C-alpha cells in the first residue's frame, strides 16, 4: 500500500500571524472588511456543510451534477497521472474525478492542498480507505502564497472547484491565474468551477437563506476574532446582509452594526468603533460570464478546451489547457 505523504508549509503560527495582520488592516480600513477565509474554523466548516444542503444554495448541487456527467470525459481528455486539488477540504466531489481517472487507468497520485492540517489529515485517512492503491500527497499550504510547492509528477490536472475563484477580486484573480499557469507545463490542465451571472432572485437567497444558516455562518467570523484575538464582539449585535452588485457582478456579504459600539481586541491592542448601520464586508462572490472568464484565462496563458454547465445553466466547469 503506498504511503501517505504530508508536507507542511503553513503552520498554526503562520495562520495566527496572518489573522492578526488581516484583522488589523481590514478593521482599520474604510469601509471595513475581512477576508472570507476566516469563516472556516471547525464551526464555520460545519455551518458551510449545512449551507450546501439548503434548498436555496444551488452551487454545490450544480457542480456535482456537472462532475457526475462529465468526469469520464475529463479523464479521457486529460489522461492525468496526478490530480491536484486546491482548497480541498473533504474532497467529497473530487471523488467523482478520482473514480473516473482510476477507471481510465492513468491516475497515480492525488495531491490535496488545504490550509487546515487537521482537515487534511482526516480527509487523507478516509481517502486511504477508499483508494488503497493511490499515492496520496497532502500539502498544508495557502494556494495563493504557495503555488511553487505543487509537485511536478506526471501529467497534471489542477482542480479548483466550488466557485472559490469568485472570492478573488479581478485584481487578485489575474496574478493568481498567471501564477498557476507558471507552475504548469504546456498541455497540462486546469479544471475551474465558476458560478454564473443569473437573476438576483436566485442569487441572493443562496447567500441569505430562510433558515438563517448563512447569517450564522457570516457572524461566525466574529466568534473567530473573539477567540483568536481576545475580542469582545457581540455577534448578535450585527445583522447579516447579502447584496447583489450589478456593476461588479458579485454578491457581497456584510455584517451591519445595529447600534453604535466599540469593540476591543486585546490580542491586537486595538479598539474599533462602529457607527449604527456601519457595515463590515466579509465576502465577495463574483459571478461569471463565459466570454469574460475565457478572456481572463487567455490573459493568464490558458486556452479553454471545454465548457460545461448544469442543465439550468447556473454553474460552469471550465477545462482549460496551459499553452
TITI-99116 format. One record per residue (C-alpha): residue number from 1; residue in one letter; x, y, z. Coordinates in nm, 4 decimals. Layout:
N
+-----+-----+----------+----------+----------+
:   n : res :        u :        v :        w :
+-----+-----+----------+----------+----------+
: NUM :   A :        X :        Y :        Z :
...
+-----+-----+----------+----------+----------+
! end
This chain:
323
+-----+-----+----------+----------+----------+
:   n : res :        u :        v :        w :
+-----+-----+----------+----------+----------+
:   1 :   X :   0.0000 :   0.0000 :   0.0000 :
:   2 :   X :   0.1523 :   0.3393 :  -0.0964 :
:   3 :   X :   0.2445 :   0.5738 :   0.1860 :
:   4 :   X :   0.0650 :   0.8986 :   0.2676 :
:   5 :   X :   0.2964 :   1.1983 :   0.2368 :
:   6 :   X :   0.2128 :   1.5201 :   0.4204 :
:   7 :   X :   0.4145 :   1.8357 :   0.3575 :
:   8 :   X :   0.3532 :   2.1352 :   0.5860 :
:   9 :   X :   0.4309 :   2.4818 :   0.4544 :
:  10 :   X :   0.1798 :   2.6651 :   0.6707 :
:  11 :   X :   0.1892 :   2.6306 :   1.0497 :
:  12 :   X :  -0.0535 :   2.7370 :   1.3202 :
:  13 :   X :   0.1781 :   3.0311 :   1.3954 :
:  14 :   X :   0.1654 :   3.1359 :   1.0294 :
:  15 :   X :  -0.2140 :   3.1280 :   1.0353 :
:  16 :   X :  -0.2248 :   3.3295 :   1.3577 :
:  17 :   X :   0.0141 :   3.5901 :   1.2157 :
:  18 :   X :  -0.1975 :   3.6146 :   0.9018 :
:  19 :   X :  -0.5157 :   3.6641 :   1.1007 :
:  20 :   X :  -0.3586 :   3.9380 :   1.3107 :
:  21 :   X :  -0.2324 :   4.1205 :   1.0026 :
:  22 :   X :  -0.5589 :   4.0881 :   0.8097 :
:  23 :   X :  -0.7750 :   4.1866 :   1.1065 :
:  24 :   X :  -0.5678 :   4.4961 :   1.1803 :
:  25 :   X :  -0.5665 :   4.6036 :   0.8162 :
:  26 :   X :  -0.9316 :   4.5285 :   0.7468 :
:  27 :   X :  -1.0832 :   4.6616 :   1.0680 :
:  28 :   X :  -0.8968 :   4.9924 :   1.0428 :
:  29 :   X :  -0.9869 :   5.0409 :   0.6757 :
:  30 :   X :  -1.2764 :   5.2490 :   0.5489 :
:  31 :   X :  -1.5001 :   5.0728 :   0.4673 :
:  32 :   X :  -1.4109 :   4.7848 :   0.6981 :
:  33 :   X :  -1.3526 :   4.4344 :   0.5578 :
:  34 :   X :  -1.2272 :   4.0865 :   0.6446 :
:  35 :   X :  -1.1160 :   3.8048 :   0.4112 :
:  36 :   X :  -1.3640 :   3.5159 :   0.3817 :
:  37 :   X :  -1.1042 :   3.2507 :   0.4652 :
:  38 :   X :  -1.1560 :   3.3165 :   0.8368 :
:  39 :   X :  -1.5113 :   3.1802 :   0.8219 :
:  40 :   X :  -1.3753 :   2.8275 :   0.8156 :
:  41 :   X :  -1.2854 :   2.7210 :   1.1660 :
:  42 :   X :  -1.4404 :   2.3921 :   1.2805 :
:  43 :   X :  -1.7802 :   2.5507 :   1.3491 :
:  44 :   X :  -1.7723 :   2.7528 :   1.0284 :
:  45 :   X :  -1.6923 :   2.4441 :   0.8251 :
:  46 :   X :  -1.9870 :   2.2608 :   0.9834 :
:  47 :   X :  -2.2158 :   2.5515 :   0.9013 :
:  48 :   X :  -2.0947 :   2.5650 :   0.5432 :
:  49 :   X :  -2.1642 :   2.1940 :   0.5003 :
:  50 :   X :  -2.5166 :   2.2673 :   0.6252 :
:  51 :   X :  -2.5452 :   2.5559 :   0.3763 :
:  52 :   X :  -2.4600 :   2.3258 :   0.0862 :
:  53 :   X :  -2.7673 :   2.1171 :   0.1697 :
:  54 :   X :  -3.0095 :   2.4118 :   0.1824 :
:  55 :   X :  -3.2695 :   2.4388 :  -0.0952 :
:  56 :   X :  -3.1593 :   2.7939 :  -0.1786 :
:  57 :   X :  -2.7919 :   2.7079 :  -0.2176 :
:  58 :   X :  -2.7602 :   2.5621 :  -0.5671 :
:  59 :   X :  -2.3798 :   2.5830 :  -0.6446 :
:  60 :   X :  -2.2728 :   2.2598 :  -0.4751 :
:  61 :   X :  -2.5524 :   2.0555 :  -0.6318 :
:  62 :   X :  -2.4988 :   2.2152 :  -0.9708 :
:  63 :   X :  -2.1250 :   2.1452 :  -0.9708 :
:  64 :   X :  -2.1817 :   1.7874 :  -0.8571 :
:  65 :   X :  -2.4312 :   1.7410 :  -1.1415 :
:  66 :   X :  -2.1694 :   1.8515 :  -1.3950 :
:  67 :   X :  -1.8995 :   1.6305 :  -1.2447 :
:  68 :   X :  -2.1351 :   1.3341 :  -1.2387 :
:  69 :   X :  -2.1976 :   1.3628 :  -1.6114 :
:  70 :   X :  -1.8574 :   1.4903 :  -1.7305 :
:  71 :   X :  -1.5961 :   1.3233 :  -1.5099 :
:  72 :   X :  -1.5451 :   1.0443 :  -1.7632 :
:  73 :   X :  -1.4851 :   1.2941 :  -2.0433 :
:  74 :   X :  -1.2440 :   1.4912 :  -1.8241 :
:  75 :   X :  -1.0488 :   1.1724 :  -1.7528 :
:  76 :   X :  -1.0322 :   1.0795 :  -2.1219 :
:  77 :   X :  -0.9296 :   1.4264 :  -2.2369 :
:  78 :   X :  -0.6638 :   1.4885 :  -1.9721 :
:  79 :   X :  -0.5220 :   1.1408 :  -1.9169 :
:  80 :   X :  -0.3975 :   1.2887 :  -1.5907 :
:  81 :   X :  -0.1451 :   1.0952 :  -1.3848 :
:  82 :   X :  -0.1605 :   1.3452 :  -1.0969 :
:  83 :   X :  -0.4755 :   1.5186 :  -0.9738 :
:  84 :   X :  -0.4089 :   1.8300 :  -0.7627 :
:  85 :   X :  -0.6939 :   1.9955 :  -0.5752 :
:  86 :   X :  -0.6589 :   2.3494 :  -0.4412 :
:  87 :   X :  -0.8586 :   2.4189 :  -0.1246 :
:  88 :   X :  -0.9514 :   2.0554 :  -0.0996 :
:  89 :   X :  -1.1472 :   2.0386 :   0.2272 :
:  90 :   X :  -1.3087 :   1.6948 :   0.2449 :
:  91 :   X :  -1.2580 :   1.6307 :  -0.1312 :
:  92 :   X :  -1.6125 :   1.4944 :  -0.1448 :
:  93 :   X :  -1.6984 :   1.5971 :  -0.5021 :
:  94 :   X :  -1.3429 :   1.5212 :  -0.6137 :
:  95 :   X :  -1.4091 :   1.1504 :  -0.5673 :
:  96 :   X :  -1.6055 :   1.1664 :  -0.8935 :
:  97 :   X :  -1.2841 :   1.2717 :  -1.0696 :
:  98 :   X :  -1.0731 :   1.0181 :  -0.8806 :
:  99 :   X :  -1.3078 :   0.7367 :  -0.9800 :
: 100 :   X :  -1.3130 :   0.8430 :  -1.3443 :
: 101 :   X :  -0.9341 :   0.8805 :  -1.3665 :
: 102 :   X :  -0.8837 :   0.5473 :  -1.1920 :
: 103 :   X :  -1.1225 :   0.3805 :  -1.4375 :
: 104 :   X :  -0.9309 :   0.5473 :  -1.7215 :
: 105 :   X :  -0.6197 :   0.3781 :  -1.5856 :
: 106 :   X :  -0.3935 :   0.6831 :  -1.5781 :
: 107 :   X :  -0.4142 :   0.8103 :  -1.2204 :
: 108 :   X :  -0.1156 :   0.7505 :  -0.9964 :
: 109 :   X :  -0.1387 :   1.0184 :  -0.7275 :
: 110 :   X :  -0.3757 :   1.2662 :  -0.5672 :
: 111 :   X :  -0.2431 :   1.5884 :  -0.4145 :
: 112 :   X :  -0.4973 :   1.7740 :  -0.1976 :
: 113 :   X :  -0.3853 :   2.1176 :  -0.0750 :
: 114 :   X :  -0.5566 :   2.2907 :   0.2164 :
: 115 :   X :  -0.4725 :   2.5394 :   0.4926 :
: 116 :   X :  -0.6099 :   2.3112 :   0.7637 :
: 117 :   X :  -0.3744 :   2.0334 :   0.8688 :
: 118 :   X :  -0.6488 :   1.8677 :   1.0766 :
: 119 :   X :  -0.8993 :   1.8662 :   0.7905 :
: 120 :   X :  -0.6365 :   1.7380 :   0.5506 :
: 121 :   X :  -0.5306 :   1.4521 :   0.7785 :
: 122 :   X :  -0.8933 :   1.3493 :   0.8275 :
: 123 :   X :  -0.9591 :   1.3584 :   0.4524 :
: 124 :   X :  -0.6417 :   1.1630 :   0.3759 :
: 125 :   X :  -0.7405 :   0.8932 :   0.6245 :
: 126 :   X :  -1.0766 :   0.8469 :   0.4539 :
: 127 :   X :  -0.9198 :   0.8532 :   0.1089 :
: 128 :   X :  -0.6669 :   0.5873 :   0.2062 :
: 129 :   X :  -0.9512 :   0.3510 :   0.2979 :
: 130 :   X :  -1.1347 :   0.4235 :  -0.0275 :
: 131 :   X :  -0.8313 :   0.4285 :  -0.2599 :
: 132 :   X :  -0.5734 :   0.1929 :  -0.1041 :
: 133 :   X :  -0.3547 :   0.1777 :  -0.4150 :
: 134 :   X :  -0.3393 :   0.5513 :  -0.4801 :
: 135 :   X :  -0.0390 :   0.7594 :  -0.3762 :
: 136 :   X :  -0.1691 :   1.0398 :  -0.1523 :
: 137 :   X :   0.0386 :   1.3533 :  -0.1037 :
: 138 :   X :  -0.1248 :   1.6131 :   0.1204 :
: 139 :   X :   0.0074 :   1.9689 :   0.1300 :
: 140 :   X :  -0.0749 :   2.2088 :   0.4128 :
: 141 :   X :  -0.0400 :   2.5448 :   0.2396 :
: 142 :   X :  -0.2123 :   2.8583 :   0.1143 :
: 143 :   X :  -0.2884 :   2.8231 :  -0.2564 :
: 144 :   X :  -0.2356 :   3.1973 :  -0.3068 :
: 145 :   X :   0.1096 :   3.2046 :  -0.1471 :
: 146 :   X :   0.2489 :   2.8566 :  -0.2052 :
: 147 :   X :   0.1848 :   2.7557 :  -0.5656 :
: 148 :   X :   0.5558 :   2.6892 :  -0.6064 :
: 149 :   X :   0.5278 :   2.3782 :  -0.3872 :
: 150 :   X :   0.2978 :   2.1907 :  -0.6277 :
: 151 :   X :   0.4727 :   1.8653 :  -0.7192 :
: 152 :   X :   0.5910 :   1.8129 :  -1.0763 :
: 153 :   X :   0.4930 :   1.4485 :  -1.1191 :
: 154 :   X :   0.3285 :   1.3179 :  -1.4322 :
: 155 :   X :   0.0692 :   1.4922 :  -1.6461 :
: 156 :   X :  -0.1180 :   1.7132 :  -1.4023 :
: 157 :   X :  -0.4793 :   1.8206 :  -1.3726 :
: 158 :   X :  -0.5346 :   2.1014 :  -1.1207 :
: 159 :   X :  -0.8902 :   2.1196 :  -0.9874 :
: 160 :   X :  -1.0093 :   2.4472 :  -0.8339 :
: 161 :   X :  -1.3733 :   2.3793 :  -0.7560 :
: 162 :   X :  -1.6659 :   2.5198 :  -0.5630 :
: 163 :   X :  -1.6700 :   2.8634 :  -0.7242 :
: 164 :   X :  -1.3886 :   2.9730 :  -0.4913 :
: 165 :   X :  -1.2357 :   3.1724 :  -0.7776 :
: 166 :   X :  -1.5233 :   3.4142 :  -0.7170 :
: 167 :   X :  -1.3795 :   3.5132 :  -0.3785 :
: 168 :   X :  -1.0992 :   3.6904 :  -0.5642 :
: 169 :   X :  -1.1475 :   4.0408 :  -0.6987 :
: 170 :   X :  -1.0430 :   4.0868 :  -1.0638 :
: 171 :   X :  -0.7168 :   4.2441 :  -0.9471 :
: 172 :   X :  -0.6482 :   3.9338 :  -0.7373 :
: 173 :   X :  -0.7614 :   3.6787 :  -0.9977 :
: 174 :   X :  -0.5157 :   3.7889 :  -1.2663 :
: 175 :   X :  -0.1934 :   3.7243 :  -1.0697 :
: 176 :   X :  -0.3350 :   3.4056 :  -0.9188 :
: 177 :   X :  -0.4236 :   3.2553 :  -1.2566 :
: 178 :   X :  -0.0939 :   3.3695 :  -1.4069 :
: 179 :   X :   0.0970 :   3.2227 :  -1.1143 :
: 180 :   X :  -0.0859 :   2.8928 :  -1.1518 :
: 181 :   X :  -0.0115 :   2.8871 :  -1.5245 :
: 182 :   X :   0.3554 :   2.9452 :  -1.4407 :
: 183 :   X :   0.3597 :   2.6209 :  -1.2389 :
: 184 :   X :   0.2162 :   2.4101 :  -1.5209 :
: 185 :   X :   0.3785 :   2.2794 :  -1.8356 :
: 186 :   X :   0.2185 :   2.3337 :  -2.1767 :
: 187 :   X :  -0.0547 :   2.0762 :  -2.2282 :
: 188 :   X :  -0.1368 :   2.0317 :  -1.8598 :
: 189 :   X :  -0.4863 :   2.1160 :  -1.7395 :
: 190 :   X :  -0.6907 :   2.3368 :  -1.5082 :
: 191 :   X :  -1.0477 :   2.2411 :  -1.4132 :
: 192 :   X :  -1.2168 :   2.5536 :  -1.2798 :
: 193 :   X :  -1.5578 :   2.5734 :  -1.1132 :
: 194 :   X :  -1.7315 :   2.9104 :  -1.1503 :
: 195 :   X :  -2.0755 :   3.0358 :  -1.0589 :
: 196 :   X :  -2.2534 :   3.2212 :  -1.3385 :
: 197 :   X :  -2.4380 :   3.5524 :  -1.3570 :
: 198 :   X :  -2.8113 :   3.4980 :  -1.3192 :
: 199 :   X :  -3.1298 :   3.6520 :  -1.1831 :
: 200 :   X :  -3.0655 :   3.8154 :  -0.8424 :
: 201 :   X :  -3.3872 :   3.6479 :  -0.7255 :
: 202 :   X :  -3.1939 :   3.3193 :  -0.7475 :
: 203 :   X :  -2.8532 :   3.4527 :  -0.6421 :
: 204 :   X :  -2.9373 :   3.6485 :  -0.3297 :
: 205 :   X :  -3.1335 :   3.3742 :  -0.1463 :
: 206 :   X :  -2.8327 :   3.1422 :  -0.1904 :
: 207 :   X :  -2.6493 :   3.3814 :   0.0445 :
: 208 :   X :  -2.9449 :   3.4756 :   0.2647 :
: 209 :   X :  -3.1438 :   3.1589 :   0.3276 :
: 210 :   X :  -3.4744 :   3.1482 :   0.5048 :
: 211 :   X :  -3.3448 :   2.9288 :   0.7882 :
: 212 :   X :  -3.0736 :   3.1791 :   0.8805 :
: 213 :   X :  -2.7857 :   2.9337 :   0.8438 :
: 214 :   X :  -2.5833 :   3.1708 :   0.6229 :
: 215 :   X :  -2.6413 :   3.4504 :   0.8728 :
: 216 :   X :  -2.4950 :   3.2331 :   1.1487 :
: 217 :   X :  -2.2065 :   3.1383 :   0.9185 :
: 218 :   X :  -2.1381 :   3.5058 :   0.8489 :
: 219 :   X :  -2.1437 :   3.6018 :   1.2162 :
: 220 :   X :  -1.9135 :   3.3103 :   1.2961 :
: 221 :   X :  -1.6167 :   3.5176 :   1.1778 :
: 222 :   X :  -1.6755 :   3.7415 :   1.4804 :
: 223 :   X :  -1.6573 :   3.4388 :   1.7087 :
: 224 :   X :  -1.3232 :   3.3561 :   1.5419 :
: 225 :   X :  -1.1933 :   3.7076 :   1.6159 :
: 226 :   X :  -1.3127 :   3.6870 :   1.9756 :
: 227 :   X :  -1.1422 :   3.3534 :   2.0321 :
: 228 :   X :  -0.8192 :   3.4127 :   1.8461 :
: 229 :   X :  -0.7651 :   3.7829 :   1.9227 :
: 230 :   X :  -0.9279 :   3.8071 :   2.2665 :
: 231 :   X :  -1.2069 :   4.0269 :   2.1333 :
: 232 :   X :  -1.5420 :   4.1268 :   2.2731 :
: 233 :   X :  -1.7615 :   4.1394 :   1.9640 :
: 234 :   X :  -2.1275 :   4.0691 :   2.0312 :
: 235 :   X :  -2.2147 :   3.8768 :   1.7117 :
: 236 :   X :  -2.5874 :   3.9133 :   1.7792 :
: 237 :   X :  -2.5471 :   4.2915 :   1.7529 :
: 238 :   X :  -2.4712 :   4.2550 :   1.3811 :
: 239 :   X :  -2.7260 :   4.1945 :   1.1064 :
: 240 :   X :  -2.6407 :   3.9638 :   0.8178 :
: 241 :   X :  -2.6615 :   4.1370 :   0.4790 :
: 242 :   X :  -2.6307 :   3.9856 :   0.1296 :
: 243 :   X :  -2.6384 :   4.2260 :  -0.1650 :
: 244 :   X :  -2.6069 :   4.1873 :  -0.5422 :
: 245 :   X :  -2.3765 :   4.4455 :  -0.7037 :
: 246 :   X :  -2.4913 :   4.4607 :  -1.0680 :
: 247 :   X :  -2.1928 :   4.6700 :  -1.1779 :
: 248 :   X :  -1.9246 :   4.4364 :  -1.0432 :
: 249 :   X :  -2.1496 :   4.1326 :  -1.0881 :
: 250 :   X :  -2.0789 :   3.9907 :  -0.7476 :
: 251 :   X :  -2.2565 :   3.9142 :  -0.4228 :
: 252 :   X :  -2.1292 :   4.0945 :  -0.1141 :
: 253 :   X :  -2.1854 :   3.9536 :   0.2323 :
: 254 :   X :  -2.1664 :   4.2084 :   0.5081 :
: 255 :   X :  -2.2290 :   4.2419 :   0.8787 :
: 256 :   X :  -2.4205 :   4.5577 :   0.9735 :
: 257 :   X :  -2.3878 :   4.7060 :   1.3208 :
: 258 :   X :  -2.7354 :   4.7576 :   1.4655 :
: 259 :   X :  -2.6214 :   5.0208 :   1.7153 :
: 260 :   X :  -2.3092 :   5.2309 :   1.7843 :
: 261 :   X :  -2.0441 :   5.0248 :   1.9598 :
: 262 :   X :  -1.6769 :   4.9995 :   2.0422 :
: 263 :   X :  -1.5069 :   4.6623 :   2.0147 :
: 264 :   X :  -1.1802 :   4.5769 :   2.1876 :
: 265 :   X :  -0.9315 :   4.3241 :   2.0503 :
: 266 :   X :  -0.6763 :   4.2716 :   2.3245 :
: 267 :   X :  -0.4653 :   4.0486 :   2.1021 :
: 268 :   X :  -0.4079 :   4.3456 :   1.8721 :
: 269 :   X :  -0.4199 :   4.6172 :   2.1364 :
: 270 :   X :  -0.6876 :   4.7666 :   1.9122 :
: 271 :   X :  -1.0241 :   4.9338 :   1.9693 :
: 272 :   X :  -1.2608 :   4.9518 :   1.6751 :
: 273 :   X :  -1.5603 :   5.1866 :   1.6624 :
: 274 :   X :  -1.8740 :   5.1059 :   1.4649 :
: 275 :   X :  -2.1456 :   5.3576 :   1.3900 :
: 276 :   X :  -2.5069 :   5.2431 :   1.3824 :
: 277 :   X :  -2.5657 :   5.0927 :   1.0401 :
: 278 :   X :  -2.1957 :   5.0674 :   0.9571 :
: 279 :   X :  -2.1058 :   4.7568 :   0.7598 :
: 280 :   X :  -1.8143 :   4.5163 :   0.7672 :
: 281 :   X :  -1.7653 :   4.3345 :   0.4349 :
: 282 :   X :  -1.6839 :   3.9691 :   0.4928 :
: 283 :   X :  -1.7024 :   3.8194 :   0.1423 :
: 284 :   X :  -1.7320 :   3.8939 :  -0.2246 :
: 285 :   X :  -1.8508 :   3.6158 :  -0.4504 :
: 286 :   X :  -1.8070 :   3.7095 :  -0.8152 :
: 287 :   X :  -2.0283 :   3.5561 :  -1.0815 :
: 288 :   X :  -1.9020 :   3.4973 :  -1.4329 :
: 289 :   X :  -1.9981 :   3.5034 :  -1.7987 :
: 290 :   X :  -1.8401 :   3.2639 :  -2.0460 :
: 291 :   X :  -1.6728 :   3.5296 :  -2.2601 :
: 292 :   X :  -1.5287 :   3.7124 :  -1.9621 :
: 293 :   X :  -1.3874 :   3.4031 :  -1.7947 :
: 294 :   X :  -1.2430 :   3.2781 :  -2.1239 :
: 295 :   X :  -1.0687 :   3.6142 :  -2.1689 :
: 296 :   X :  -0.9277 :   3.6090 :  -1.8143 :
: 297 :   X :  -0.7930 :   3.2577 :  -1.8649 :
: 298 :   X :  -0.6419 :   3.3524 :  -2.2021 :
: 299 :   X :  -0.4666 :   3.6516 :  -2.0455 :
: 300 :   X :  -0.3114 :   3.4132 :  -1.7923 :
: 301 :   X :  -0.1929 :   3.1669 :  -2.0588 :
: 302 :   X :  -0.4774 :   2.9131 :  -2.0689 :
: 303 :   X :  -0.6900 :   2.8040 :  -2.3631 :
: 304 :   X :  -1.0427 :   2.6863 :  -2.2865 :
: 305 :   X :  -1.0801 :   2.3274 :  -2.4065 :
: 306 :   X :  -1.4331 :   2.2581 :  -2.2816 :
: 307 :   X :  -1.7110 :   2.4440 :  -2.1012 :
: 308 :   X :  -1.9913 :   2.2556 :  -1.9292 :
: 309 :   X :  -2.2862 :   2.3752 :  -1.7238 :
: 310 :   X :  -2.5570 :   2.2083 :  -1.5204 :
: 311 :   X :  -2.8887 :   2.1708 :  -1.7006 :
: 312 :   X :  -3.0379 :   2.5058 :  -1.5846 :
: 313 :   X :  -2.7114 :   2.6858 :  -1.6742 :
: 314 :   X :  -2.6414 :   2.8133 :  -1.3237 :
: 315 :   X :  -2.2831 :   2.6942 :  -1.2764 :
: 316 :   X :  -1.9938 :   2.6090 :  -1.5082 :
: 317 :   X :  -1.6934 :   2.3817 :  -1.5121 :
: 318 :   X :  -1.4208 :   2.5024 :  -1.7460 :
: 319 :   X :  -1.1454 :   2.2683 :  -1.8635 :
: 320 :   X :  -0.8516 :   2.4795 :  -1.9789 :
: 321 :   X :  -0.5118 :   2.3831 :  -2.1178 :
: 322 :   X :  -0.1857 :   2.5564 :  -2.0332 :
: 323 :   X :  -0.0445 :   2.6992 :  -2.3584 :
+-----+-----+----------+----------+----------+
! end
